[in-house]
Amino acid sequence: MALDAFIAGMPKCELHLHIEGTLEPELKMLLAERNNVRMPYRTVEEARNAYNFDSLTSFLVGYYESMNVLLTEQDFYDLATAYLTKAASQNVRYAEIFFDPQAHTSRGVPFDIVIRGLRRAIMDGERLHGVRAQLIMCFLRDFSAEYAMATLLESLPYREWIVGVGLDSDERGNPPVKFEKVFARARREGYLLTAHCDIDQPDTHEHIRQCLDVLGVDRIDHGSNALEDEWLTEEIGRRGLGFTVCPVSNGFVTSDMKAAEIRRMLDLGLKVTINSDDPAYFLAYVTENLQAVQRKLDLTRDEVLRFERNAFEIAWLPRAAKDAYLAELDEYAATAAATAATPADAAD
């Protein structure tokens, strides 16, 4: 079995996926028409061409502008259902999905509308497509800590629907320590913790240190700059923290997939995982991200499998659920190995 096909069929776990970043132009235009939202373009093709950026900042401008079409519970249901349908087609078995409630409540869309639409889609996604998913609520770091705390408190009636909290959006001038009290309260409420450490940002090493020692995160989103600091690298390894890296999006916002860093993470035995981030904007879901990394690094089948083993291991799931997914992955690998190999496979 060729490696592209092996990756396509492999059971997968996705841990870094922004649901708002799955808004494909076709759905965006449909929702704009349904909600009478005026867009600066008239066709799907024009909308797709607008997904054009060369930095994190320019990406965020278009990213938040697109959210204006999301207004009703049905909109959020349709958004999440579209992703879960796509995920099922790529053999994603489990996903942890980021959502940004402040990006919607700041526009006047109630928290309740957002969470109920997403939750309903998640329940239907497992029932109809066999994709299990959980929600991670992210705070927008370019808003105030007080707004983040208010959002955290607003989430508490829905605590059973949300597995953890995260931190995303523009990192410049918004260090993790700004949200120390918010994350401490979230931990007390039983949420698991993660945070974006976007690549090649100012003060990146200090921000990663704050995520470790101030916020006390359970894993790190992006975070490849940690490899530039020996203490950070050793401490993350000692704590057994995982990285949720997104190579194709890296290439869009910095012109570098950070493949060398991914290679080093593998070599160091760090729990690195491959994810899609905002696939509607970066034109690659998790399968395409895995395939891109495999080609760039000429990875073996076993190395590709390590990404998924790492992902299931660091997923926020009970041990029994992890073991079931890992057993499925092992069975897939064994079946593939028993299949008559092509010459290309034999070289692996």
C-alpha positions in Angstrom: 0.0 0.0 0.0 1.5 3.4 -1.0 2.0 5.7 1.9 -0.5 8.3 0.7 -3.2 5.6 0.7 -1.9 4.2 4.0 -2.3 7.7 5.6 -5.7 8.2 4.0 -7.1 4.9 5.5 -5.4 5.3 8.9 -7.7 5.8 11.9 -6.9 9.4 13.1 -7.2 11.7 16.1 -7.3 15.5 15.6 -6.5 17.7 18.5 -6.0 21.2 17.0 -9.0 22.2 14.9 -10.8 25.5 15.1 -14.4 25.0 14.1 -14.7 28.5 12.8 -11.7 27.7 10.6 -13.6 25.0 8.9 -16.0 27.5 7.3 -15.7 26.6 3.6 -16.6 29.4 1.1 -19.6 27.4 -0.1 -21.2 27.3 3.4 -20.1 30.8 4.1 -22.1 32.1 1.1 -25.1 29.9 1.9 -25.2 31.3 5.4 -24.7 34.9 4.2 -27.8 34.5 2.0 -29.8 32.7 4.7 -29.1 35.4 7.2 -29.1 38.4 4.8 -25.5 39.3 5.6 -23.9 41.5 3.1 -20.5 40.1 1.8 -17.8 42.0 -0.1 -18.0 39.4 -2.9 -20.7 37.8 -4.9 -19.6 34.3 -5.8 -18.1 31.3 -4.0 -15.0 31.7 -6.2 -14.6 35.3 -5.1 -15.0 34.2 -1.5 -12.4 31.5 -1.9 -9.9 34.0 -3.4 -10.4 36.2 -0.4 -8.9 33.5 1.8 -5.5 35.0 1.0 -2.9 36.0 3.6 0.8 35.9 4.3 1.0 36.3 8.1 -0.9 35.4 11.3 -2.2 39.0 11.5 -3.5 39.1 8.0 -5.1 35.7 8.5 -6.9 36.8 11.6 -8.5 39.8 9.8 -10.2 37.6 7.3 -10.9 34.8 9.8 -13.0 37.1 12.1 -14.7 38.8 9.1 -16.0 35.5 7.9 -17.7 34.8 11.2 -20.3 37.5 10.6 -22.4 34.9 8.8 -22.7 32.8 11.9 -25.8 34.0 13.8 -28.2 31.2 14.7 -28.0 27.8 16.5 -28.6 26.2 13.1 -25.6 28.0 11.6 -23.3 26.6 14.3 -24.9 23.1 13.8 -24.3 23.3 10.1 -20.8 24.4 10.5 -19.8 21.6 12.9 -21.8 19.0 10.9 -19.9 19.9 7.8 -16.6 19.4 9.6 -17.6 16.1 11.2 -18.8 14.8 7.9 -15.5 15.7 6.3 -13.6 14.2 9.3 -15.5 10.9 8.9 -14.5 10.8 5.2 -10.8 11.0 6.4 -11.2 8.3 9.0 -11.0 10.6 11.9 -12.2 8.6 14.9 -11.9 11.3 17.5 -11.5 15.1 17.5 -11.1 17.8 20.1 -12.6 21.0 18.6 -11.7 24.5 19.5 -14.4 27.2 19.5 -14.2 30.9 20.2 -17.3 32.1 22.0 -16.0 35.6 22.4 -15.8 36.0 18.7 -19.5 35.6 18.7 -20.7 37.1 21.9 -18.8 40.2 21.1 -21.0 40.5 18.0 -24.2 40.0 20.0 -24.6 36.3 19.4 -25.5 34.6 22.8 -23.2 32.0 24.2 -26.2 29.7 24.5 -26.8 29.8 20.7 -23.2 28.9 20.0 -22.8 26.0 22.4 -26.2 24.4 21.7 -25.6 24.4 17.9 -22.1 22.8 18.3 -23.3 20.3 20.9 -26.2 19.1 18.8 -23.9 18.6 15.8 -21.4 16.6 18.0 -24.1 14.3 19.2 -25.4 13.7 15.6 -21.8 13.3 14.3 -21.1 10.4 16.6 -24.5 8.8 15.9 -24.4 9.2 12.1 -20.7 9.2 11.3 -19.0 7.4 14.1 -16.8 10.4 14.9 -16.5 11.1 18.6 -15.7 14.8 19.5 -15.3 17.1 22.5 -15.3 20.9 22.7 -12.4 23.1 24.0 -13.4 26.7 24.7 -10.7 29.2 23.7 -10.3 32.7 25.1 -9.2 35.4 22.7 -6.0 36.7 24.1 -6.4 40.2 22.4 -9.5 40.7 24.6 -9.3 41.5 28.3 -8.7 39.0 31.1 -12.0 40.3 32.6 -13.9 39.3 29.5 -12.2 35.9 29.5 -13.3 35.4 33.1 -16.8 36.4 32.3 -16.9 33.9 29.5 -15.5 31.2 31.7 -18.3 31.8 34.2 -20.9 31.9 31.4 -19.7 28.4 30.4 -20.2 26.7 33.7 -23.9 25.7 33.2 -22.5 23.8 30.1 -19.5 22.3 32.0 -20.4 18.7 31.0 -20.3 19.7 27.3 -16.8 21.3 27.4 -13.7 19.2 28.2 -11.1 22.1 28.5 -10.1 25.6 27.8 -7.5 27.1 25.5 -5.9 30.4 24.5 -5.7 31.7 20.9 -5.7 34.7 18.6 -3.1 37.5 18.4 -0.2 36.7 20.8 1.7 39.9 20.3 1.6 41.9 23.5 -0.8 39.3 25.1 1.4 37.0 27.2 -0.1 33.9 28.9 0.4 35.5 32.3 -2.4 38.0 31.5 -4.8 35.1 31.9 -3.3 33.5 35.1 -6.4 34.0 37.2 -8.7 32.8 34.5 -6.8 29.5 34.0 -6.5 29.0 37.7 -10.3 29.3 38.0 -10.8 27.0 35.0 -8.5 24.4 36.6 -10.6 24.6 39.8 -13.7 24.1 37.8 -12.4 20.8 36.4 -11.4 22.0 32.9 -8.2 20.7 31.3 -5.8 23.4 30.0 -4.0 24.1 26.7 -2.7 27.2 25.1 -1.5 28.4 21.7 2.2 29.2 21.5 2.2 30.4 17.9 5.3 30.0 15.9 8.0 32.7 15.6 6.2 35.2 17.7 8.0 37.9 19.8 9.0 36.7 23.3 8.0 33.1 22.3 10.3 31.4 24.8 9.1 33.4 27.7 5.5 32.8 26.6 6.0 29.0 26.5 7.6 29.1 29.9 4.6 31.0 31.2 2.3 28.4 29.8 4.3 25.7 31.7 4.9 27.5 35.0 2.1 30.1 35.3 -0.9 28.6 33.5 0.1 25.0 34.1 -1.1 23.7 30.8 -1.7 20.0 30.0 -0.4 20.4 26.5 0.9 23.0 24.0 -0.7 24.1 20.7 1.9 24.8 18.0 5.0 25.5 20.2 7.8 24.3 18.0 10.0 27.3 19.1 10.4 25.4 22.4 13.1 23.4 20.7 15.3 26.5 20.5 15.6 26.5 24.3 17.2 23.5 26.0 15.4 23.9 29.3 12.0 24.2 27.7 12.6 21.1 25.6 13.8 19.1 28.5 11.0 20.3 30.8 8.3 19.5 28.3 9.7 16.0 27.8 10.0 15.5 31.5 6.3 16.4 32.0 5.2 14.3 29.1 3.4 17.2 27.5 2.2 16.8 23.9 2.5 19.3 21.0 -0.4 19.8 18.5 1.4 21.1 15.5 -0.1 22.2 12.2 2.5 22.0 9.4 0.4 23.3 6.4 -0.8 26.3 8.3 2.8 27.0 9.4 3.7 27.2 5.8 1.0 29.7 5.1 1.8 32.1 8.0 5.6 31.8 8.0 6.5 30.2 4.6 8.0 27.2 6.6 6.2 24.0 7.5 8.6 23.6 10.4 9.3 20.1 9.1 12.8 20.1 10.6 11.4 20.8 14.0 8.8 18.0 13.6 11.6 15.7 12.7 13.5 16.7 15.8 10.5 16.2 18.0 10.1 12.7 16.7 13.8 12.0 17.3 13.6 13.3 20.8 10.6 11.1 21.6 8.4 14.1 22.3 4.6 13.6 21.9 4.2 15.5 18.6 0.9 15.3 16.7 -0.2 16.5 13.3 -3.4 18.5 12.9 -5.2 20.8 10.4 -5.8 24.1 12.4 -8.1 26.0 10.1 -8.4 23.7 7.1 -10.9 25.8 5.0 -8.3 28.6 4.9 -5.2 26.4 4.6 -6.7 24.1 2.0 -5.7 20.9 3.9 -7.5 18.7 6.4 -5.7 16.3 8.7 -5.0 13.7 6.0 -3.3 16.3 3.7 -1.3 17.6 6.6 0.0 14.1 7.4 0.8 13.4 3.7 2.6 16.7 3.4 4.9 16.0 6.4 5.5 12.4 5.2 6.7 13.7 1.8 8.8 16.5 3.2 10.6 14.3 5.7 10.4 11.0 3.8 8.9 9.4 6.9 8.5 5.7 7.2 5.1 4.0 7.9 6.1 3.5 11.5 7.0 7.1 12.0 3.6 8.2 10.5 1.9 5.8 12.9 3.7 7.5 15.8 1.9 10.7 15.1 -1.5 9.0 15.6 -0.3 7.0 18.6 0.9 10.2 20.2 -2.4 11.9 19.5 -4.6 9.2 21.0 -2.2 9.0 24.0 -2.5 12.8 24.8 -6.2 13.0 23.9 -8.4 14.1 26.8 -10.1 10.7 27.0 -10.5 8.0 29.6 -7.7 5.3 29.5 -10.1 2.6 28.2 -11.2 4.8 25.3 -7.6 5.5 24.4 -6.7 1.9 24.5 -9.6 1.0 22.2 -8.5 3.6 19.6 -4.9 2.4 19.9 -6.0 -1.2 19.3 -7.8 -0.1 16.2 -4.7 1.7 15.0 -2.5 -1.4 15.7 -5.0 -3.6 13.8 -4.9 -1.3 10.8 -1.1 -1.3 10.8 -1.0 -5.1 11.1 -3.5 -5.6 8.2 -1.5 -3.1 6.0 1.7 -4.9 6.8 0.2 -8.2 5.8 -1.0 -6.9 2.5 1.2 -7.6 -0.5 3.7 -4.6 -0.6 4.4 -2.6 -3.6 8.0 -1.9 -4.5 7.6 1.6 -3.0 6.3 0.1 0.2 9.1 -2.4 0.4 11.6 0.5 0.5 9.9 1.8 3.6 
